Amino acid sequence: MKLWQKIFLGTLALMVLCTSLLTLLFVRESWQTVWDEQLDRALTQQQYLARLIKTGVVSTRLQNGLMMLDADAADAAAVRSASSQLTDEFLLQLGLYRDGQALDRPVDGCTDAMAGAQDAAEIPGTLYEFSRGEEGAVLVCSLPFTAEQQAYRLVCRFSVQAGVDRLAGQSLRLVAVSLTVSLAGAGLLVVVVRTMLRPLHTLSRTARRIAGGDYAQRLELTSGDELAGLAQDMNRLARAVQQRVDQLENTAESQKTFTANMAHEMKTPLTSILGFADLLQLQKQVPDEQRMRYAGIIVEETRRLRSLSGKLMELLAVENRNLVLTPVDMPGLFKEVATAIQPLLAGGRLRLEEYCQPMVVNGDRELLKSLLYNFLDNARKASPAGSRLVLAGRPQNGWAEICIRDYGRGIPAAELDKIRQPFYMVDKSRARKAGGAGLGLALCEQIVRIHGGRYEVDSRVGQGTLITLYLPLAGREERKETDPGA
């Protein structure tokens, strides 16, 4: 059963229950009102009849010139007076009783208590009883009165069927009104419930589309109620799912590209090594000059493989490393990096200008050393013999600002967005001759990211490249300083 059906049926049941209770209370109140009216009318008429009978007895005594009528004469006078009263549709029958005995025709439905029997003499006042007979609903009333010192009871039988019929008509009309109101309320309730729950259908439809892969779907509900809040939550969920899916797709594409590039980069040196090794094996007599050239190519390609595998191991180690950040003195780190790279610079007749203002960075010392070494190594590969490199650092608004500058070939503007991709090399032939594998900047990207920093590349073809690296200084979060390059 659908939600709108449950709400409709539950509300309709509650509404029918309420109208039924109200109808029942109204019918009960109406019945009490009708009964009180009929009883008052009957008692009033019966008291009137009792006065007429007493007046008839007194008239008989006066006509006979007596001071008091005896019991028999009083009974006869009372019976004559009662018999002279006319009955109608309301007053069906009346009779007189004394000491439990009917003085004339007994009244149907008269009980011993109403007749004033000896065992019921202690019951004073007017008695009445409601019953049903051939005439319909009847009311039997017994009224005690005294005439000529004789105790009588006037018993009357009244028809109250007219009142019952009137009450039945009112009840039927009320039931009809209740049914009409219930049906009209049911129709209105269906419209209201379907209208109120229409946003749920929109939510459901949008959720199915999102589940089907359409992550760009969004909900626009401005009702300001809980459904609008749910719509906003679904929009946030859809955005999160879309971002996650995009991220996974980008990661899968990057892994696919990384795997293809790695296979290609490894295939080239392996092919060369295998080819020249086969030549040395198949040719029985190889001149020393040619053998040395073949061996040199094999050694060069082997070094490329070693460099490639080393960079891959470094990249994997960075991704899986559990960092414990400790304070690193940057001037000391600069000196260690300058000393480590000096043999490579000497081979290319390059000069390194290194200086750093006092500053401390929270980080992994070995990773930061690898970071600066890779930046300088890339600068070395792009620089002509006899030029200079610059490694400088200073504190700037809570950040360590580190600059690596070379005056080499530079990078074309169209290539700047691609240099951070694994295995990407601006000039593949030059990079391979220099021992490059295209993983240096990918490794730098990982190290900078896990240290909470960033770097920018500014390069001009023929003028060189400037890399500006920003790393957070120790205690930067407590001081809440801003990023100078943001």
VEXGUKOL-566263 format. One record per residue (C-alpha): residue number from 0; x negated, y negated, z. Coordinates in nm, 2 decimals. Layout:
BEGIN
seq / east / north / up
NUM / X / Y / Z
...
***
This chain:
BEGIN
seq / east / north / up
0 / 0.00 / 0.00 / 0.00
1 / -0.13 / -0.34 / -0.10
2 / -0.20 / -0.62 / 0.15
3 / 0.08 / -0.84 / 0.03
4 / 0.33 / -0.56 / 0.06
5 / 0.22 / -0.49 / 0.42
6 / 0.25 / -0.86 / 0.51
7 / 0.59 / -0.88 / 0.33
8 / 0.73 / -0.57 / 0.49
9 / 0.60 / -0.66 / 0.84
10 / 0.73 / -1.01 / 0.82
11 / 1.06 / -0.90 / 0.68
12 / 1.11 / -0.64 / 0.95
13 / 1.03 / -0.91 / 1.22
14 / 1.28 / -1.15 / 1.05
15 / 1.56 / -0.88 / 1.03
16 / 1.50 / -0.79 / 1.39
17 / 1.53 / -1.15 / 1.50
18 / 1.84 / -1.22 / 1.30
19 / 1.99 / -0.89 / 1.43
20 / 1.92 / -0.99 / 1.79
21 / 2.07 / -1.33 / 1.73
22 / 2.38 / -1.18 / 1.56
23 / 2.42 / -0.94 / 1.85
24 / 2.39 / -1.22 / 2.11
25 / 2.63 / -1.43 / 1.92
26 / 2.89 / -1.15 / 1.89
27 / 2.85 / -1.07 / 2.26
28 / 2.90 / -1.44 / 2.35
29 / 3.20 / -1.46 / 2.11
30 / 3.35 / -1.15 / 2.26
31 / 3.32 / -1.29 / 2.61
32 / 3.47 / -1.62 / 2.49
33 / 3.77 / -1.44 / 2.33
34 / 3.82 / -1.22 / 2.63
35 / 3.82 / -1.51 / 2.86
36 / 4.07 / -1.69 / 2.65
37 / 4.30 / -1.39 / 2.63
38 / 4.27 / -1.33 / 3.00
39 / 4.34 / -1.69 / 3.09
40 / 4.64 / -1.69 / 2.86
41 / 4.77 / -1.37 / 3.01
42 / 4.72 / -1.47 / 3.37
43 / 4.88 / -1.82 / 3.31
44 / 5.18 / -1.66 / 3.15
45 / 5.21 / -1.40 / 3.42
46 / 5.20 / -1.66 / 3.69
47 / 5.47 / -1.85 / 3.51
48 / 5.68 / -1.54 / 3.49
49 / 5.63 / -1.47 / 3.87
50 / 5.75 / -1.83 / 3.95
51 / 6.06 / -1.78 / 3.73
52 / 6.14 / -1.45 / 3.91
53 / 6.10 / -1.61 / 4.25
54 / 6.32 / -1.90 / 4.14
55 / 6.59 / -1.65 / 4.02
56 / 6.59 / -1.47 / 4.36
57 / 6.63 / -1.80 / 4.54
58 / 6.91 / -1.91 / 4.31
59 / 7.09 / -1.58 / 4.38
60 / 7.07 / -1.64 / 4.75
61 / 7.19 / -1.99 / 4.73
62 / 7.48 / -1.89 / 4.50
63 / 7.59 / -1.64 / 4.76
64 / 7.55 / -1.89 / 5.04
65 / 7.33 / -1.66 / 5.24
66 / 7.04 / -1.75 / 5.46
67 / 6.83 / -1.45 / 5.35
68 / 6.88 / -1.16 / 5.11
69 / 6.83 / -0.81 / 5.23
70 / 6.58 / -0.59 / 5.05
71 / 6.82 / -0.43 / 4.81
72 / 6.98 / -0.76 / 4.72
73 / 6.64 / -0.92 / 4.67
74 / 6.53 / -0.63 / 4.46
75 / 6.84 / -0.65 / 4.24
76 / 6.80 / -1.03 / 4.20
77 / 6.43 / -0.99 / 4.11
78 / 6.50 / -0.72 / 3.85
79 / 6.78 / -0.93 / 3.69
80 / 6.55 / -1.23 / 3.67
81 / 6.27 / -1.02 / 3.52
82 / 6.50 / -0.85 / 3.27
83 / 6.61 / -1.19 / 3.15
84 / 6.26 / -1.28 / 3.03
85 / 6.20 / -1.23 / 2.67
86 / 5.90 / -1.04 / 2.53
87 / 5.71 / -1.14 / 2.21
88 / 5.40 / -1.04 / 2.01
89 / 5.18 / -1.13 / 2.30
90 / 5.39 / -1.02 / 2.60
91 / 5.48 / -0.66 / 2.51
92 / 5.63 / -0.54 / 2.84
93 / 5.68 / -0.65 / 3.21
94 / 5.81 / -0.48 / 3.52
95 / 5.85 / -0.51 / 3.89
96 / 5.69 / -0.28 / 4.15
97 / 5.74 / -0.26 / 4.52
98 / 5.55 / -0.03 / 4.75
99 / 5.41 / 0.15 / 4.44
100 / 5.75 / 0.22 / 4.29
101 / 5.89 / 0.07 / 3.97
102 / 6.21 / -0.12 / 4.03
103 / 6.31 / -0.10 / 3.67
104 / 6.14 / 0.06 / 3.36
105 / 5.78 / 0.13 / 3.44
106 / 5.51 / -0.04 / 3.24
107 / 5.28 / 0.17 / 3.02
108 / 4.92 / 0.18 / 3.15
109 / 5.01 / 0.07 / 3.50
110 / 4.79 / 0.24 / 3.75
111 / 4.87 / 0.32 / 4.12
112 / 4.65 / 0.03 / 4.23
113 / 4.83 / -0.21 / 4.00
114 / 5.17 / -0.08 / 4.12
115 / 5.07 / -0.15 / 4.48
116 / 5.07 / 0.21 / 4.61
117 / 5.02 / 0.26 / 4.98
118 / 4.67 / 0.39 / 4.94
119 / 4.58 / 0.09 / 4.73
120 / 4.74 / -0.17 / 4.95
121 / 4.41 / -0.30 / 5.06
122 / 4.33 / -0.42 / 4.71
123 / 4.44 / -0.78 / 4.71
124 / 4.48 / -1.03 / 4.43
125 / 4.54 / -1.00 / 4.06
126 / 4.43 / -0.68 / 3.89
127 / 4.38 / -0.63 / 3.51
128 / 4.25 / -0.36 / 3.28
129 / 4.17 / -0.36 / 2.91
130 / 4.26 / -0.05 / 2.70
131 / 4.36 / 0.06 / 2.35
132 / 4.69 / 0.20 / 2.26
133 / 4.93 / 0.23 / 1.96
134 / 4.97 / -0.14 / 1.96
135 / 4.59 / -0.19 / 1.94
136 / 4.40 / -0.36 / 2.21
137 / 4.61 / -0.43 / 2.52
138 / 4.56 / -0.60 / 2.85
139 / 4.76 / -0.48 / 3.16
140 / 4.77 / -0.73 / 3.45
141 / 4.92 / -0.69 / 3.80
142 / 5.00 / -1.01 / 3.99
143 / 5.12 / -0.99 / 4.36
144 / 5.39 / -1.23 / 4.48
145 / 5.64 / -1.26 / 4.76
146 / 6.02 / -1.33 / 4.73
147 / 6.26 / -1.33 / 5.03
148 / 5.97 / -1.19 / 5.25
149 / 5.94 / -0.89 / 5.01
150 / 5.61 / -0.81 / 4.86
151 / 5.63 / -0.74 / 4.48
152 / 5.39 / -0.69 / 4.20
153 / 5.46 / -0.82 / 3.86
154 / 5.30 / -0.59 / 3.60
155 / 5.27 / -0.72 / 3.24
156 / 5.13 / -0.56 / 2.93
157 / 4.98 / -0.81 / 2.68
158 / 4.86 / -0.75 / 2.32
159 / 4.51 / -0.90 / 2.27
160 / 4.47 / -0.74 / 1.92
161 / 4.49 / -1.08 / 1.75
162 / 4.18 / -1.20 / 1.95
163 / 4.00 / -0.87 / 1.87
164 / 4.09 / -0.91 / 1.50
165 / 3.96 / -1.27 / 1.51
166 / 3.64 / -1.16 / 1.67
167 / 3.60 / -0.88 / 1.41
168 / 3.64 / -1.14 / 1.13
169 / 3.38 / -1.37 / 1.29
170 / 3.14 / -1.08 / 1.33
171 / 3.18 / -0.98 / 0.96
172 / 3.12 / -1.33 / 0.85
173 / 2.82 / -1.35 / 1.07
174 / 2.68 / -1.03 / 0.94
175 / 2.73 / -1.15 / 0.59
176 / 2.56 / -1.47 / 0.67
177 / 2.27 / -1.28 / 0.83
178 / 2.23 / -1.06 / 0.53
179 / 2.24 / -1.35 / 0.29
180 / 1.98 / -1.54 / 0.50
181 / 1.76 / -1.22 / 0.52
182 / 1.78 / -1.17 / 0.14
183 / 1.70 / -1.53 / 0.07
184 / 1.42 / -1.52 / 0.33
185 / 1.29 / -1.20 / 0.17
186 / 1.28 / -1.37 / -0.17
187 / 1.11 / -1.68 / -0.04
188 / 0.87 / -1.46 / 0.16
189 / 0.76 / -1.27 / -0.15
190 / 0.68 / -1.60 / -0.33
191 / 0.50 / -1.75 / -0.02
192 / 0.29 / -1.43 / 0.04
193 / 0.20 / -1.39 / -0.32
194 / 0.10 / -1.75 / -0.35
195 / -0.10 / -1.74 / -0.03
196 / -0.28 / -1.42 / -0.13
197 / -0.35 / -1.53 / -0.49
198 / -0.70 / -1.65 / -0.39
199 / -0.77 / -1.29 / -0.27
200 / -0.70 / -1.16 / -0.63
201 / -0.95 / -1.42 / -0.76
202 / -1.20 / -1.30 / -0.50
203 / -1.14 / -0.94 / -0.59
204 / -1.17 / -1.01 / -0.96
205 / -1.49 / -1.21 / -0.92
206 / -1.64 / -0.94 / -0.69
207 / -1.57 / -0.68 / -0.96
208 / -1.74 / -0.90 / -1.22
209 / -2.04 / -0.95 / -1.00
210 / -2.06 / -0.58 / -0.93
211 / -2.05 / -0.52 / -1.31
212 / -2.36 / -0.73 / -1.35
213 / -2.22 / -1.08 / -1.42
214 / -2.42 / -1.25 / -1.14
215 / -2.34 / -1.60 / -1.27
216 / -1.98 / -1.58 / -1.16
217 / -1.88 / -1.83 / -0.89
218 / -1.56 / -1.91 / -0.70
219 / -1.41 / -2.26 / -0.68
220 / -1.16 / -2.27 / -0.39
221 / -1.09 / -2.60 / -0.22
222 / -0.81 / -2.50 / 0.02
223 / -1.02 / -2.56 / 0.33
224 / -0.90 / -2.24 / 0.50
225 / -1.07 / -1.91 / 0.58
226 / -1.03 / -1.79 / 0.22
227 / -1.23 / -2.10 / 0.10
228 / -1.50 / -2.01 / 0.36
229 / -1.50 / -1.65 / 0.23
230 / -1.53 / -1.78 / -0.12
231 / -1.84 / -1.99 / -0.02
232 / -1.99 / -1.68 / 0.15
233 / -1.93 / -1.48 / -0.17
234 / -2.10 / -1.76 / -0.37
235 / -2.40 / -1.75 / -0.14
236 / -2.40 / -1.37 / -0.17
237 / -2.38 / -1.39 / -0.55
238 / -2.67 / -1.64 / -0.56
239 / -2.88 / -1.43 / -0.33
240 / -2.80 / -1.12 / -0.55
241 / -2.88 / -1.31 / -0.86
242 / -3.21 / -1.44 / -0.72
243 / -3.30 / -1.09 / -0.60
244 / -3.22 / -0.93 / -0.93
245 / -3.41 / -1.20 / -1.12
246 / -3.70 / -1.14 / -0.88
247 / -3.69 / -0.77 / -0.94
248 / -3.67 / -0.81 / -1.31
249 / -3.96 / -1.05 / -1.31
250 / -4.15 / -0.81 / -1.08
251 / -4.07 / -0.52 / -1.31
252 / -4.17 / -0.72 / -1.62
253 / -4.49 / -0.83 / -1.44
254 / -4.57 / -0.48 / -1.34
255 / -4.50 / -0.36 / -1.70
256 / -4.73 / -0.63 / -1.84
257 / -4.99 / -0.56 / -1.58
258 / -4.99 / -0.19 / -1.65
259 / -5.01 / -0.25 / -2.03
260 / -5.29 / -0.51 / -1.99
261 / -5.48 / -0.28 / -1.75
262 / -5.45 / 0.01 / -1.99
263 / -5.57 / -0.21 / -2.28
264 / -5.86 / -0.36 / -2.08
265 / -5.98 / -0.01 / -1.97
266 / -5.93 / 0.14 / -2.31
267 / -6.16 / -0.10 / -2.49
268 / -6.48 / -0.03 / -2.28
269 / -6.41 / 0.34 / -2.26
270 / -6.38 / 0.36 / -2.63
271 / -6.71 / 0.18 / -2.68
272 / -6.88 / 0.40 / -2.42
273 / -6.74 / 0.72 / -2.57
274 / -6.83 / 0.61 / -2.92
275 / -7.19 / 0.52 / -2.86
276 / -7.24 / 0.82 / -2.63
277 / -7.12 / 1.04 / -2.92
278 / -7.36 / 0.87 / -3.15
279 / -7.65 / 0.94 / -2.91
280 / -7.54 / 1.30 / -2.87
281 / -7.47 / 1.38 / -3.24
282 / -7.78 / 1.20 / -3.39
283 / -8.08 / 1.42 / -3.33
284 / -8.33 / 1.16 / -3.40
285 / -8.24 / 0.80 / -3.30
286 / -8.50 / 0.53 / -3.32
287 / -8.60 / 0.38 / -2.99
288 / -8.47 / 0.03 / -3.09
289 / -8.13 / 0.17 / -3.19
290 / -8.11 / 0.39 / -2.88
291 / -8.18 / 0.10 / -2.66
292 / -7.91 / -0.11 / -2.83
293 / -7.66 / 0.18 / -2.78
294 / -7.76 / 0.22 / -2.42
295 / -7.73 / -0.16 / -2.37
296 / -7.38 / -0.16 / -2.50
297 / -7.29 / 0.14 / -2.28
298 / -7.44 / -0.04 / -1.98
299 / -7.26 / -0.36 / -2.06
300 / -6.92 / -0.18 / -2.10
301 / -6.98 / 0.02 / -1.78
302 / -7.04 / -0.31 / -1.60
303 / -6.71 / -0.44 / -1.74
304 / -6.54 / -0.13 / -1.60
305 / -6.71 / -0.17 / -1.27
306 / -6.60 / -0.54 / -1.26
307 / -6.25 / -0.45 / -1.36
308 / -6.21 / -0.17 / -1.10
309 / -6.37 / -0.39 / -0.83
310 / -6.12 / -0.67 / -0.90
311 / -5.83 / -0.42 / -0.90
312 / -5.94 / -0.29 / -0.57
313 / -5.97 / -0.64 / -0.43
314 / -5.62 / -0.72 / -0.56
315 / -5.47 / -0.41 / -0.40
316 / -5.66 / -0.47 / -0.08
317 / -5.52 / -0.82 / -0.05
318 / -5.16 / -0.71 / -0.11
319 / -5.18 / -0.43 / 0.15
320 / -5.39 / -0.61 / 0.41
321 / -5.26 / -0.69 / 0.75
322 / -5.40 / -1.04 / 0.81
323 / -5.52 / -1.16 / 1.15
324 / -5.58 / -1.53 / 1.11
325 / -5.87 / -1.67 / 1.30
326 / -6.03 / -2.02 / 1.30
327 / -6.27 / -2.05 / 1.01
328 / -6.53 / -2.33 / 1.01
329 / -6.52 / -2.46 / 0.65
330 / -6.86 / -2.63 / 0.62
331 / -7.02 / -2.30 / 0.73
332 / -6.81 / -2.10 / 0.48
333 / -6.91 / -2.34 / 0.20
334 / -7.28 / -2.27 / 0.27
335 / -7.22 / -1.89 / 0.27
336 / -7.04 / -1.91 / -0.06
337 / -7.31 / -2.13 / -0.21
338 / -7.58 / -1.89 / -0.10
339 / -7.39 / -1.58 / -0.24
340 / -7.34 / -1.73 / -0.58
341 / -7.68 / -1.89 / -0.62
342 / -7.84 / -1.59 / -0.82
343 / -7.56 / -1.61 / -1.08
344 / -7.60 / -1.99 / -1.11
345 / -7.97 / -1.96 / -1.15
346 / -7.93 / -1.72 / -1.44
347 / -7.73 / -1.98 / -1.63
348 / -7.95 / -2.27 / -1.51
349 / -7.65 / -2.43 / -1.33
350 / -7.67 / -2.66 / -1.03
351 / -7.41 / -2.65 / -0.75
352 / -7.34 / -2.97 / -0.55
353 / -7.18 / -2.86 / -0.22
354 / -7.06 / -3.08 / 0.07
355 / -6.77 / -3.05 / 0.32
356 / -6.65 / -3.27 / 0.60
357 / -6.60 / -3.10 / 0.94
358 / -6.26 / -2.91 / 0.94
359 / -6.12 / -2.57 / 1.06
360 / -5.87 / -2.35 / 0.88
361 / -5.68 / -2.06 / 1.02
362 / -5.74 / -1.76 / 0.79
363 / -5.93 / -1.45 / 0.70
364 / -6.29 / -1.54 / 0.66
365 / -6.38 / -1.27 / 0.40
366 / -6.07 / -1.35 / 0.19
367 / -6.14 / -1.72 / 0.19
368 / -6.50 / -1.65 / 0.09
369 / -6.37 / -1.43 / -0.20
370 / -6.13 / -1.71 / -0.30
371 / -6.40 / -1.98 / -0.33
372 / -6.64 / -1.74 / -0.49
373 / -6.39 / -1.65 / -0.76
374 / -6.31 / -2.01 / -0.83
375 / -6.68 / -2.09 / -0.86
376 / -6.74 / -1.78 / -1.07
377 / -6.47 / -1.89 / -1.32
378 / -6.63 / -2.24 / -1.33
379 / -6.97 / -2.08 / -1.40
380 / -6.84 / -1.88 / -1.69
381 / -6.69 / -2.19 / -1.85
382 / -6.99 / -2.41 / -1.80
383 / -7.28 / -2.45 / -2.05
384 / -7.64 / -2.40 / -1.94
385 / -7.79 / -2.69 / -1.75
386 / -7.46 / -2.84 / -1.63
387 / -7.35 / -2.88 / -1.27
388 / -7.07 / -2.75 / -1.05
389 / -6.91 / -2.93 / -0.75
390 / -6.76 / -2.78 / -0.44
391 / -6.63 / -3.04 / -0.20
392 / -6.39 / -3.04 / 0.10
393 / -6.22 / -3.28 / 0.33
394 / -5.93 / -3.30 / 0.58
395 / -5.62 / -3.48 / 0.44
396 / -5.29 / -3.52 / 0.64
397 / -5.31 / -3.18 / 0.81
398 / -5.44 / -3.00 / 0.50
399 / -5.78 / -2.89 / 0.40
400 / -5.83 / -3.04 / 0.05
401 / -6.09 / -2.84 / -0.14
402 / -6.21 / -2.94 / -0.49
403 / -6.39 / -2.71 / -0.74
404 / -6.52 / -2.91 / -1.04
405 / -6.70 / -2.80 / -1.36
406 / -6.79 / -2.99 / -1.67
407 / -6.75 / -2.70 / -1.92
408 / -6.52 / -2.62 / -2.21
409 / -6.19 / -2.70 / -2.03
410 / -5.86 / -2.52 / -2.08
411 / -5.60 / -2.62 / -2.35
412 / -5.28 / -2.76 / -2.20
413 / -5.08 / -2.49 / -2.36
414 / -5.28 / -2.23 / -2.17
415 / -5.25 / -2.38 / -1.82
416 / -4.92 / -2.20 / -1.74
417 / -5.07 / -1.86 / -1.83
418 / -5.41 / -1.86 / -1.66
419 / -5.26 / -1.72 / -1.33
420 / -5.13 / -1.41 / -1.51
421 / -5.33 / -1.09 / -1.45
422 / -5.57 / -1.00 / -1.74
423 / -5.51 / -1.33 / -1.91
424 / -5.83 / -1.49 / -2.06
425 / -5.84 / -1.81 / -2.25
426 / -6.14 / -1.70 / -2.46
427 / -6.15 / -1.32 / -2.44
428 / -6.48 / -1.27 / -2.63
429 / -6.66 / -1.52 / -2.41
430 / -6.50 / -1.39 / -2.09
431 / -6.59 / -1.03 / -2.17
432 / -6.95 / -1.13 / -2.25
433 / -6.96 / -1.31 / -1.92
434 / -6.83 / -1.00 / -1.74
435 / -6.48 / -1.13 / -1.68
436 / -6.17 / -0.90 / -1.64
437 / -5.90 / -1.17 / -1.62
438 / -5.81 / -1.09 / -1.26
439 / -6.00 / -1.36 / -1.08
440 / -5.71 / -1.62 / -1.07
441 / -5.45 / -1.35 / -1.00
442 / -5.66 / -1.25 / -0.70
443 / -5.69 / -1.62 / -0.60
444 / -5.32 / -1.66 / -0.63
445 / -5.26 / -1.38 / -0.39
446 / -5.51 / -1.51 / -0.13
447 / -5.37 / -1.86 / -0.14
448 / -5.02 / -1.74 / -0.11
449 / -5.08 / -1.53 / 0.20
450 / -5.26 / -1.82 / 0.36
451 / -4.96 / -2.06 / 0.31
452 / -5.15 / -2.28 / 0.07
453 / -5.14 / -2.38 / -0.30
454 / -5.37 / -2.50 / -0.57
455 / -5.34 / -2.72 / -0.88
456 / -5.54 / -2.70 / -1.20
457 / -5.63 / -3.01 / -1.40
458 / -5.83 / -2.95 / -1.72
459 / -5.93 / -3.14 / -2.03
460 / -6.07 / -2.96 / -2.34
461 / -6.44 / -3.05 / -2.37
462 / -6.45 / -3.24 / -2.03
463 / -6.41 / -2.95 / -1.78
464 / -6.17 / -2.84 / -1.51
465 / -6.08 / -2.95 / -1.16
466 / -5.91 / -2.71 / -0.92
467 / -5.76 / -2.88 / -0.61
468 / -5.69 / -2.63 / -0.33
469 / -5.48 / -2.71 / -0.03
470 / -5.49 / -2.49 / 0.29
471 / -5.33 / -2.57 / 0.62
472 / -5.57 / -2.69 / 0.89
473 / -5.57 / -2.52 / 1.23
474 / -5.29 / -2.68 / 1.44
475 / -5.11 / -2.84 / 1.15
476 / -4.77 / -2.70 / 1.26
477 / -4.80 / -2.86 / 1.60
478 / -4.87 / -3.20 / 1.44
479 / -4.60 / -3.16 / 1.17
480 / -4.80 / -3.34 / 0.91
481 / -4.69 / -3.35 / 0.55
482 / -4.84 / -3.20 / 0.23
483 / -5.04 / -3.47 / 0.06
484 / -4.98 / -3.32 / -0.28
485 / -4.61 / -3.26 / -0.23
***
